[in-house]
């Protein structure tokens, strides 16, 4: 049971890190690599807000950013559940933070 719980915590934590990392990467990359004005020849006509900048990208770039931002609350919930489970069961605690019950037995 402990192995399943640890696997679940790692999986949920990984979903959180992947979701957050994707949104941060796309926002940073798009804000520095996409033009600030529409470029019809390149197909960059979709307006996006990336890292507080208005940029224009292709339909695919717009969809990537939109989907990643829509999935961010799900990733946050996964991270919250992983944190609560780890706090409750202390499966991934630093050494010395758990009481050693074997000494008292």
BALOBA-1460 file (C-alpha; in Angstrom, 3 decimals):
// residues 105
<rec num="1" residu="x" x="0.000" y="0.000" z="0.000"/>
<rec num="2" residu="x" x="2.862" y="2.368" z="0.785"/>
<rec num="3" residu="x" x="4.400" y="1.837" z="-2.652"/>
<rec num="4" residu="x" x="1.106" y="2.669" z="-4.359"/>
<rec num="5" residu="x" x="0.711" y="5.799" z="-2.246"/>
<rec num="6" residu="x" x="4.266" y="6.937" z="-3.002"/>
<rec num="7" residu="x" x="3.730" y="6.283" z="-6.715"/>
<rec num="8" residu="x" x="0.519" y="8.316" z="-6.625"/>
<rec num="9" residu="x" x="2.242" y="11.226" z="-4.877"/>
<rec num="10" residu="x" x="5.094" y="11.199" z="-7.411"/>
<rec num="11" residu="x" x="2.657" y="10.966" z="-10.336"/>
<rec num="12" residu="x" x="0.484" y="13.835" z="-9.075"/>
<rec num="13" residu="x" x="3.551" y="15.945" z="-8.303"/>
<rec num="14" residu="x" x="4.939" y="15.251" z="-11.769"/>
<rec num="15" residu="x" x="1.693" y="16.362" z="-13.407"/>
<rec num="16" residu="x" x="1.887" y="19.607" z="-11.417"/>
<rec num="17" residu="x" x="5.520" y="20.268" z="-12.367"/>
<rec num="18" residu="x" x="4.897" y="19.423" z="-16.037"/>
<rec num="19" residu="x" x="1.817" y="21.661" z="-16.258"/>
<rec num="20" residu="x" x="3.465" y="24.594" z="-14.523"/>
<rec num="21" residu="x" x="6.673" y="24.172" z="-16.519"/>
<rec num="22" residu="x" x="4.801" y="24.080" z="-19.815"/>
<rec num="23" residu="x" x="2.894" y="27.285" z="-19.114"/>
<rec num="24" residu="x" x="6.013" y="29.091" z="-17.900"/>
<rec num="25" residu="x" x="8.084" y="27.901" z="-20.863"/>
<rec num="26" residu="x" x="5.480" y="28.820" z="-23.486"/>
<rec num="27" residu="x" x="4.839" y="32.248" z="-21.983"/>
<rec num="28" residu="x" x="8.548" y="33.047" z="-21.764"/>
<rec num="29" residu="x" x="9.383" y="31.632" z="-25.192"/>
<rec num="30" residu="x" x="6.471" y="33.287" z="-26.971"/>
<rec num="31" residu="x" x="7.039" y="36.676" z="-25.356"/>
<rec num="32" residu="x" x="10.618" y="36.757" z="-26.612"/>
<rec num="33" residu="x" x="10.255" y="35.023" z="-30.012"/>
<rec num="34" residu="x" x="6.915" y="36.089" z="-31.458"/>
<rec num="35" residu="x" x="6.284" y="39.455" z="-33.120"/>
<rec num="36" residu="x" x="4.360" y="42.234" z="-31.423"/>
<rec num="37" residu="x" x="2.436" y="43.023" z="-34.608"/>
<rec num="38" residu="x" x="0.437" y="40.725" z="-36.907"/>
<rec num="39" residu="x" x="2.382" y="39.111" z="-39.740"/>
<rec num="40" residu="x" x="-0.087" y="37.814" z="-42.346"/>
<rec num="41" residu="x" x="2.624" y="36.344" z="-44.575"/>
<rec num="42" residu="x" x="3.880" y="34.084" z="-41.776"/>
<rec num="43" residu="x" x="0.353" y="33.292" z="-40.600"/>
<rec num="44" residu="x" x="0.890" y="34.994" z="-37.265"/>
<rec num="45" residu="x" x="-2.469" y="36.685" z="-36.897"/>
<rec num="46" residu="x" x="-3.725" y="35.247" z="-33.591"/>
<rec num="47" residu="x" x="-3.350" y="37.668" z="-30.707"/>
<rec num="48" residu="x" x="-2.041" y="36.245" z="-27.405"/>
<rec num="49" residu="x" x="-0.946" y="37.600" z="-24.064"/>
<rec num="50" residu="x" x="2.352" y="35.971" z="-23.218"/>
<rec num="51" residu="x" x="4.214" y="37.075" z="-20.114"/>
<rec num="52" residu="x" x="2.299" y="40.396" z="-20.043"/>
<rec num="53" residu="x" x="3.157" y="41.131" z="-23.688"/>
<rec num="54" residu="x" x="0.762" y="41.147" z="-26.617"/>
<rec num="55" residu="x" x="2.211" y="38.927" z="-29.334"/>
<rec num="56" residu="x" x="0.878" y="37.345" z="-32.497"/>
<rec num="57" residu="x" x="1.287" y="33.708" z="-33.403"/>
<rec num="58" residu="x" x="-0.009" y="31.007" z="-35.667"/>
<rec num="59" residu="x" x="-3.149" y="29.030" z="-34.916"/>
<rec num="60" residu="x" x="-1.051" y="26.137" z="-33.559"/>
<rec num="61" residu="x" x="0.925" y="28.421" z="-31.242"/>
<rec num="62" residu="x" x="-2.295" y="30.002" z="-30.030"/>
<rec num="63" residu="x" x="-3.841" y="26.579" z="-29.377"/>
<rec num="64" residu="x" x="-0.771" y="25.335" z="-27.479"/>
<rec num="65" residu="x" x="-0.810" y="28.312" z="-25.132"/>
<rec num="66" residu="x" x="-4.573" y="28.205" z="-24.726"/>
<rec num="67" residu="x" x="-4.679" y="24.485" z="-23.896"/>
<rec num="68" residu="x" x="-1.760" y="24.707" z="-21.474"/>
<rec num="69" residu="x" x="-3.382" y="27.609" z="-19.628"/>
<rec num="70" residu="x" x="-6.728" y="25.786" z="-19.468"/>
<rec num="71" residu="x" x="-5.029" y="22.692" z="-18.006"/>
<rec num="72" residu="x" x="-3.120" y="24.664" z="-15.360"/>
<rec num="73" residu="x" x="-5.929" y="24.516" z="-12.734"/>
<rec num="74" residu="x" x="-6.039" y="20.707" z="-13.116"/>
<rec num="75" residu="x" x="-2.269" y="20.569" z="-12.616"/>
<rec num="76" residu="x" x="-2.588" y="22.805" z="-9.560"/>
<rec num="77" residu="x" x="-5.207" y="20.501" z="-8.049"/>
<rec num="78" residu="x" x="-2.906" y="17.519" z="-8.676"/>
<rec num="79" residu="x" x="-0.072" y="19.331" z="-6.900"/>
<rec num="80" residu="x" x="-2.332" y="20.237" z="-3.993"/>
<rec num="81" residu="x" x="-3.504" y="16.635" z="-3.588"/>
<rec num="82" residu="x" x="0.102" y="15.400" z="-3.728"/>
<rec num="83" residu="x" x="1.077" y="17.908" z="-1.051"/>
<rec num="84" residu="x" x="-1.827" y="16.967" z="1.200"/>
<rec num="85" residu="x" x="-1.097" y="13.240" z="0.851"/>
<rec num="86" residu="x" x="2.577" y="13.762" z="1.594"/>
<rec num="87" residu="x" x="1.770" y="15.980" z="4.567"/>
<rec num="88" residu="x" x="-0.650" y="13.394" z="5.955"/>
<rec num="89" residu="x" x="1.514" y="10.300" z="5.471"/>
<rec num="90" residu="x" x="4.995" y="11.908" z="5.461"/>
<rec num="91" residu="x" x="6.279" y="9.545" z="2.787"/>
<rec num="92" residu="x" x="8.831" y="12.057" z="1.468"/>
<rec num="93" residu="x" x="9.974" y="13.838" z="4.618"/>
<rec num="94" residu="x" x="13.547" y="14.905" z="5.322"/>
<rec num="95" residu="x" x="15.571" y="12.556" z="7.550"/>
<rec num="96" residu="x" x="14.966" y="13.162" z="11.237"/>
<rec num="97" residu="x" x="11.552" y="14.742" z="10.778"/>
<rec num="98" residu="x" x="9.654" y="11.505" z="11.455"/>
<rec num="99" residu="x" x="9.667" y="10.091" z="14.946"/>
<rec num="100" residu="x" x="11.499" y="6.773" z="15.032"/>
<rec num="101" residu="x" x="9.002" y="4.394" z="16.579"/>
<rec num="102" residu="x" x="11.475" y="1.490" z="16.629"/>
<rec num="103" residu="x" x="13.545" y="3.123" z="19.383"/>
<rec num="104" residu="x" x="10.614" y="3.232" z="21.776"/>
<rec num="105" residu="x" x="9.493" y="-0.344" z="21.244"/>
